[in-house]
């Protein structure tokens, strides 16, 4: 019985003459990875090539590079990093801490699914920026009916911060920096119309909203953006997971509990 | 402007307010209002505790047996199956059992099988059942579903047509007098209806257990939580055997086993300009 090969448009290897499992050369979308890309390309250029199959323009590479810097560490208050620290502090395997960060950081509120939905909205906008504001307003007012799926409803428009009061300074700085790369029309448009959208949503935009506009300018699909966001936020999860054991578990918060349904209390009553 | 003290999250800072339970190390543990070690342990097994923890409700022994039965009949220790393969690859790469199983279980949340399929199937049966209760003809209800939600979850199986797990599951349910619930009957009715329309989309086990879940009152989310590890017993042997073989010996892939279908060889730009 013949077995289907693994099909790929991404990666092409040439075997060593003495070992069918070792590569003499590897090409990524036709480019020689170890003979030409290595030593010349930046990490952002390689990531763009992997996701898009083409060499990025200077503006696109700069945007992805800056986005990667902005997303690298959500910080220890972020639920995904908190989850990674729960792995680190107890001595779980490194992969467990990253799995924890991925699972928590995948969510539809502040996570990769949030970005997927926001990027879906961007991808459904037409080519005319003059129409985008009305489209976004309609989308905020009447979000599309979602299919039955296990992702819980976030309860807020994707790309906005449900607990925000005003747009955080760090998010404004990120938006301004990314928009200045001029890699596409959406980030500058978002910079110009942010307050309109926020007034409509009655919420400030989140880092997810900024990242979604950036991914849209890079031409990523919602599936690609969701995946890449998960990847780009892992460095912070990793280092915070590594850091916690150096403090020890006694210095990691273990919260007091208020148990509302306690059989012992019922007996005493 | 909201000042920092009126922020809605402030009330949640630095404490856990809970009704589901808590551990008091050295003393006791409370599980949904019961003493875990002196109350629930006497009355519930692992499976009963599992569904009680998720739903806060207790189920009849027959219902638990039907649900647990599926953990047995769907545990295939076949490392070719995608989620099991993840576990076997974990073993061959000498990753840990727990990491491998966690990944295998996460991968089981697929759209075309496993958790994604079951989530949609429970919701599907509830929707159609509600439609019929309101007098909507079955054909119209199915068309309505297809227009808004797409294909019928649990009908048509990725790798085969007949699902060999259905018969033993129905036999187990018959033993407990649970095989004639409204959603289970509806599941078979839909299969017959599709067949009569020239669409031989046979029901798979995911649909049947989802129909039982709907009959027993589970929401899609509750059922997802309960069945998250339903494939587990098929995965563990794949890990054990993978570990017994030389490292890398589970599905080793030669370079010639990969078919490249991308652009031809080209040169990376010498100088990087637009």
Interface residues (C-beta under 8 A of the other chain):
Chain A: X3 X5 X6 X7 X8 X9 X10 X11 X12 X13 X14 X15 X20 X21 X23 X27 X29 X30 X31 X32 X36 X37 X40 X41 X53 X55 X57 X58 X59 X93 X95 X96 X99 X103 X145 X147 X148 X149 X150 X152 X163 X165 X166 X253 X255 X256 X257 X258 X259 X260 X261 X262 X263 X264 X266
Chain B: X1 X2 X7 X8 X9 X14 X15 X16 X17 X18 X19 X20 X21 X22 X28 X30 X32 X33 X34 X35 X39 X95 X96 X98 X99 X102 X103 X106 X109 X115 X116 X119 X120 X123 X124 X148 X149 X150 X153 X220 X221 X224 X252 X253 X254 X255 X256 X257 X258 X259 X260 X261 X262 X263 X264 X265 X266 X267 X268 X269 X272 X273 X274
